C-alpha cells in the first residue's frame, strides 16, 4: 500500500473510532439527551438506547484495531460500510415517523464515511485508482454545481435574500429545491477533501492539509444539515449559526489547507498558478472575516471572487500536476 494513502486511511479510521466511541458514550450515559436534542418523544425504555450506544462504541474499538493493522482492515471496514449504507435506508423507511432534522445524525453517522471506507476497500484495484484520479474533476464539477445552486436556487433563502420573513417564506415554499441545493454543497465539501488528498499526493505526501480540510468538513456539513433539515424553523437563531460554521470556521480551514498545499507546491507549480491560488485563498479568508463580522456585502463579494476562480483553477492544476 502506498505510504501516503496508508497514513490517510489510518487517520480516517482513527477519526471513525473516536466518533463512534464518543457517540456510544453519549447514548450510553445520557440516553434521553439524544431525544431532547432532536425534539423527539422520549422512549418508554431508554435503556434500549443505552444498549445501542454500547454497540456503536464497539464499532469504534473495531475501527481502532483496523487503523493499527491496515493489512487486516478490509473485513472490518466492509462490515462498517454495510452498516453505514443500511442506516440511511432504514432512516428513509422510517421517514414518516421521524422528523427531517434527524438527517443531521444520518449525515455524520453514515454518509460522510462512504467515500473513505469505499476507497479502503478498493485499495490496489483499478476502480480505486480511477476514483482517486477523478477527484479534481469531480471537485470542480460539484463546486460549480453548488455555485449555480447558490445563484439560482438558494440565494433568496440566505442572508443575501433580504428580510427574515421573506427568506423563511421562500424556504417553506421551495423545500425540495432548497434541500437539493444544500445537498450539492455537501458533495462539494466532501469532494474538496478528496481533491486536496489528490494534490497532497503529488507534492511529497502532505497529510496535514488534508486533515485540516476534513476538520472543515465537520463544521461545513453541520451547517448544511441545519439548512436542509432545521430551517425555516428557528431561522432567526440557527441561520446565523450556520453562517459562522460554514462561511466562517469551515471556509477558514479550507483556505488554510489550500494555503499549506500552495506553499508545498513551490517547485511543482509555475508562478502564475500559484498567484491564481493565492487570489482564491485571500478571497476565501475575506469570506471568513465577513462571516464572523456578519457582513452580507462582504460575503457576497468574497464568494463572487473565490468560486469563479476556484473551479477552473482546479481543472488547470489537475492537468499540470497529473
N, C-alpha and C positions, 0 to 999 in steps of 0.2 A: 504494500500500500504506500502511496506517495506520502512522505512525512508531513507535508503541509496539510493535506486533507486529513491525515490522521489526527493532527492537533485540533483541527476544526471539529471533527467528529467527536473527539473527547470533550471538547468544550461544550458542544450542544448536548451531549449525553449527561454531562455533569449538571448543566442547566435544567434538563428534564428531571434529573434525580432531585435537585433542590426544590423545583416546583412541586413535584409530587409529594415530597416529604413535608413541605410547608402546607400544601392543601390537606394532606392527611392529618396533620396535627390540628389544623383549623377545624376540619369536620369532626375529628375525634374528640377534641377537648371542648369545643363550643358548637354543638350540633345545631342549635337554634339560630346562631348568628347568620348562617347562610340564608335561611328563610326570611330573616329580618332584612338583610341587605337587599334581596331581590323582591321584597314585598309579597312573599308567598305565605299562604296559611301554614302555620307550624304543624308538623306531623303529630299524630297521636302518640307514636312511639319513636321519639328522637334517637333512641339508642340504635335504631336501624341505620340512621345516617352516620352515627359514630362508627359502626362496623364497616360501612362503605369507606370511611376515611382511613381505616386500618388497611383495607385492600389497596387503596390508592397509594398509601405510604409504602407498601411492599413493592409496588411497581418502581418507586423511587430507588429502593435498595437494589433492584434488578438492573436499573439503568446505571447506577454507580458501578456495579460489577462489570457491566458491558463497557464502560469507559476505561476501566483498568485493563480489560482483556478484549481489545478490539477484534482479535482473531477469532474470538468465540461470541461476538456480539450479535451476529445476524439473527439467530433464533429469538433472542430477547427482543430485538428491535422489531422483528416481524410480528411477534405477539403484541407488542405495544402499538404498532401501526394499525393492526387489525382492530384493536380496541378503539383507536382514535378515529377510525372510519365508521365503526358501528355506533359510536357515541352520537355524532350528528344525525345518523339515520334514525336512531331512537328518539332523538330530540324532535326531528321533523314529524315522526309518527305521533308524538305526544303534543305537537304544536297547539291543537285546540284547547288543551288544558293548561299549557304553560304560557306565561306572558313573554312577549318578544324580548324583553330586557334580559332574559336568561341567555340570550345569544352571546353575551359577554363571556359567560362561563364556557360555552362551547368553543368559542374562538380561541381562548387561552388553554383550555384543557386538551383540545384536539387539533383544530385546523392549523395552528402555527407550527405544529410538529410534522405535518405531512411531508414537506419537502426534505428537511434534513434526514428524517427516518428513511424516506424512499431512496435518497442518494446513498445512504449507508448500505442499504440492501442491494443497490445497483452498482456498488463499487466493483471495479475491474470488469465491467461489462460495456458493450458498445452503447447501450441505451443510456447508461450513466454518463459516459463521455459526451454524448450528444446533448443531453440536458445541460451539462456544465458549459459546453461550448455555446449554447443558445442563450446563456444568461444575459449578455449585453443587449441583444436584440429584443428579448422579452422585456427587459427593464425599460428600454426606450419606448417600446410599444405600450406598455402598461402605464408608464408615466404620462405619455401623450394622451392615452385614453382618460386618465384622471384629470389632466388639464382641460380637455374638452368637456368632460363631465362638469367640472367646476364652472366653466364658462357658460355652458348652455343648460345645465340641469340643477346645480347645487347653489349657485351664487344667490338667487333670491331668498334662500333659507339661511344664509350665513350673515355675518356682521355687515357685509357689503350690501345686503339686501334691504337695509333701512330699518324701520321701526320693528320692535319686538313682536307686536301683534301681527303685522303683515308677514313676518318671517314664519311665525307659528302657523298662520293660516296657510301659507304656501306648503309647508311640510305636511300638514294634515291633509291638504288637497291633492298632493302628489306623492303618496307614501312609497310606491314601488320605484318611481323614478329617483326619489331621494335615496332610498336604500341601495339601489343598483349603483348610483354614483359613488357612494362611500365604499361599497364593496370593491369597486375598481381601485380605489385608493388603498384598500387593504392589500390587493395584489401588487400594486405599485410599491408599497413599503417593503413587502417581503422580497420582491424582485431586486430592490436596491441592495439588500444584504447579499443576495446571490451574485449580483454584479460586482460588488466590492470583493467578494471572495475570489471571483474570476480574475479581477485586476490584481489582487494581492498575490496570486499565484505567479504572476508574470513580473513581479518586482521583488523577488527574493523571499517569497513566502511570508508576507506580512499578515499576522493573525490579529494583532491588537486592533487595527482599524475595523476589521470585520466584527469583532466583539463589541466595539463602541457602537457600530451601526445597529447590531442586533439589540443592544440596550435601548437605542432609539425606537426600534420597532415596538418594544413593550409599551412605551408611552403613546406612540402613534396609534397602535391598534386599540388601546383602551379608549382613546379619543374617538376613533372611527366607530367603535361599538356603541359609544354614547350617542353619536349622531344617528346610527342605524336603529338602535333598539330603545333609546330612552327619550328621544325628542319626538314631538314637541312638548311632552310633559316636562315640567320643571325647566323649561328652556332658559328662564332668567338666571338660574343658578348653574346648570350643567353646561350650557353652551360656552360661557366664559372659561370654565374649567377645561373644556375640550380644546379651546384655542391655545391655552397655555401648555397643555400636554403635547399637542401636535405641532402647532406653529412655533412654540417656544422651546420646550425641552427636546422633543424628538428631532425637530429640524436642526437645532443647535448641535446635537450629537451626530446627525448625518453629515453636516458640514465639517465638523471636527474630524470625522473619519475620512471624508474626502480630502481634506487638507493634509492629513497624515500620509495618505497614499500619494498625493501630489508631490509632497516632499521626497517620498521614496522613489519617485519616478523621474528624478532629475536627469538620469542617464538614458532613460527609456523613451522620454517624450521630448519633442522639439520645443523651443521656447514659445512658439505660437500656441501650441496646445496647452502648455502649462499656464500661459496667460489667460486663455479661454477658461480653463478650470478655475483659476483664482477669481475670475469675474463671477462665476457661478457661486463659489463659496462665500465671497464677500456679500453678494446679494442675498444669499441664504442666511448669513448672520444678521443682515439687516431685517429679514423677516422675523428672526428670533427676537431681536431687540424690539421690534414693533409689536409682536405678540405680547411680550411682557409689559410693554408700555400701554397696551390697549389702543394702539393707533391703527385704525382701519385703513386710512390712506397709505400708511407705511407698509402694511401687509399687502395691500393690493399692488403697490408699485414694486415691492421686492419680488413678489410672486411673478409679476408680469415680466421681470427681467430674468429671473432664475430659470423658470420652467422652459421658456422657448429656447434658451441657450443649452439647457441640460440634455434634452432628448437628442438633438443632432450630435452633440459632443460625445455622447455615449457611443453612437454609431461610428463616429470618426475614430475614437480612441480604440474601439474594438478592432478596427481594421489595422491600425498602427501597431498594436501590441500582439495581434494574432500571429 
